[in-house]
């Protein structure tokens, strides 16, 4: 067994920089490369593709990527794990092998399947699995007939079997984002599958690098500290056998890796930081220690873990009506007044009731609504959107914006033709017992034929019941700050933040710039304050969790993304900009705490 292993990330989503894979191979020595392509929305897109062509359903861009570097991978003896197989990994593998055969390159591929349960719904429901929406509690019966896809989040066991085969490329469908980074660590370092602290360390490492450059300067609050944005360096983890690890990037690359960039990424799309649930381990982030060892190199240690649960998460998608979006540019003097008049004219003329409508003033307050400061823009992109089950209503909407051009106030410009009618495929997260799911690993020959097959159980026998606990701390302690002089400053002056989505909820991870400011915000920045701050956006509860070790507060804002994903009519349907909205708000801070930041 090895004492350490280096795993590089080569992409955090479908649409990321296609040149990263080659740069990670050429930039320095690594042992493995992992690449994550599958957001929940991505699964819906892939399903739409497959419905039009049954041979599709995988990430086509990845085929070009891997074919381009296959010879280099073999030469450097680097192996790769990815979920680019989407909902059709066997077809993806065969396409890759077909392209490589033309180049005379031999690449051994192991394919992991078993996550796709769309054809087994009746076998499981309702006797063996209720498939209740785990976020809303809604009954599966209401949407069962409209289900289009259903994919289980597999963990590391089938990936470990694939690694044992000696495959150069392990190509999976829906596995957890972190498992493609964890599996090589377990395999190479000899970890046991009940060594919870080491497994938690692997999960934390995977969480840090799974979103690519977000850990190396991308989306960083203090972006001005990033001296180079060209040739972005993507993160690499060097994991030690004891579970401590370092995060770094190749030399002479752009971006930045620091304690703060890692802190920000740790709270990205975070729920309860003491109970980060995966199929393989429940990780506790609350005791992590971070230390900058050198420029662009950060040590992370002291991850803690608990037994995994008896369930696997399932990402389902179902047909859920239609939507359309139209927009028009409004310019000239008094633009805001003119845009409001255009809004009134448009909806009055359309004179149709929809299940949902939305109007957004891009350039004024489209992303942040009530949180923006008052400005007088020179132009506004006026964006109208609708959602309904009646396709005729959607078609009526798509033909209604063009007449505004010649029969409304002046100073308008067209941004495109008629709106495209879009079938909405909505995300449905749920759970299934591990006992019902068995993964399969196929080893393919150079012609894409299956030559070896292994069935892998999801149950390992060391799972435990998970009982959700309210780990939030009551902030209504004694107020020690009443005698201090306060000054209102933008929150970005005293903290950093990052936000991300999970369905109809987004989180804002808030990271204080000093220990004094953290303890002050821990008392003063309550869920009630956040709820009032985001009053125009957040329709549900606000939960708060604390991470004293990272000087961080994590807020979950429920019912805040208009249904989330493809169903939302919001321009920021994934809550990515909400951290910036938060940081722009003024908040009273003791003057003495501002001296050293």
C-alpha positions, 0 to 999 in steps of 0.5 A: 500500500502507498503512503500518499496519493495525488488526485487532480480535478479536471472539471466541476460541471458539464460546461467547464474548461475542456482544456483542463484535463490536458493541463492537469496531465502536463502540469506535473505528476499526479496519480489519478484524475477525477472529473465531475459533470452531473448536477441534478439539472444536468441529469434532466438535460441528458434525459431529454437528449436520450428521449430524442436519441436512445444512443445519447444520454452521456456527456459528449464533450468528455468523449473529445476530452479523453480521446485527446489525452488517452495516449498521454494518460497511458504514457504517464500511467495516470488513471481517471474516474468520472461520472460523464457516463450520465444515464448511458455510460455503456454507450459513452464507453463504446463511443470512446473506444470507437474513436480510439480505435481509429487512432490506434490507441488501446484504453482499458475501460471499466463501466459502472452501472446500476444507478438507473432504476427508471424501469424498476419503479413498479418493482419498488413502489409502494411496497419496498420504497415510498419515494417521498420527496425528502425535501418537501414530504410530498407523496410520490403518487402525485408524480409517478406517471410523469417520471422520466428518469430515476438514478441512485447515487452510488458510493465507492464499492463498485468504483473499488471493484473497477479499480481492481480491474486495472482499468485506465478509465472508470466511467460511471453514471450517477455516483456521488460527486465525492466518491470518484475522489474517495475511491482511489484513496481507499484503494491505494492507501488500504483504508477499510470501509469502516475506518470512518475518520479516514473515509470522512477525510476522503469525503472532505477532500472530494468536496473541496475539489469536486467543483474544480476552480472554485477551490483555486480562486474561482467564485472567491469573495476576495477575487482581487487577490487572484493575480492571474486568471489565465491558465487557471490552476485546478485543485489537486489533493495529496492524501496521506494514509493517516487522512491528513491531506494537502490541497495545491495546484500545478506551479505557474498556473493562474488562480489562488489556493489559500486557507480562505479559498478552501474555507469558502469551498467547504461551506459550498452547498453545505447543509448540516456541517456535522452530518454531511451524509454520503453513501459511504460515511457521515462526515463531521466538518466541525473539527477540521483544521486548516493551515497554509503551509506555503503559497498555494498549498493548504493542509487539511486534517482532523476530519471525523466520520460516523457510520453510513446510513441504510439508504441511498439518495435517488435523483428523479426527474419528472415531466412538469408542464412547460415554460418560456422566456422572452426579453427585450432591451429598454434604453434611454432616459427614465429607463426604470419607469419605462420598463415598468410601463412595458411590463404593465403593457405586456401582461395587460395585452397578453391577458392570460392566467398562468400558473407562474409568471415572472418579470425581471429587470436585468441590470437593475435588480433581477438577481437580488430583488429587494436587496439592491441599492437604488440605481438609475441604469441606462438600459434594462433587459426586461425579461418575462417568463411563464410556466403552465401545464397548457402548451397553448398558453405557452405558445400564446406567450411566445408570440406576444413580445414582438408587437411591443417593438412598434407599439410601445414607448421608444428606445427598445431593441430586439434580443432574439426571435420568438420564445422557445417552448420548453418542457419542464423536467423537475427534480424529485429527491428521495431515498431507497434502502441500500438492500434494493440496489446492486451495482454492476461493473463491466470491463470492456474490450477494445471493441466495446464488448463486455468481457467481464462483469461483477455485481457489487452489493450496496450494503456493507453490513456496517451501516447505522441508523441516522437520527437527525439532530438539531445542532443549531445553537441558540444565539440569544445569549447575553449581549456583551456588545451593548457598550461598544461603538457601532458602525454600519459597514458592508458585510463583505468588509468583515466576512466572506461568503459563498452560496449554492443550491439544493433543490428549492433551497440555497445556502449561504456560508458566511466566513468571518475575517477574524475570531472577534467578528465571528463571535459577534456575528454568531450572536447577532446574525440570527436566522430571523435577521437573514429571513428579513434580509431576504424577505422578497426571496425566501418564502420558507424557513431559515436554518443556521449551523455553526462551524467554530473551527472555520469561523463560519455560519451556514444558513439554509434558506428554504423555498427560495428558488421558485421551485429550483432547477429547471422549474424556476423562472428566476434568472439565478435559479441556483442561488449562486449570486445570493452570497454577493447580495448578502455581502453587499448589505450593511450591518452594525459592527463594533468599530474596534473590530475593524482595525485589524482586517 
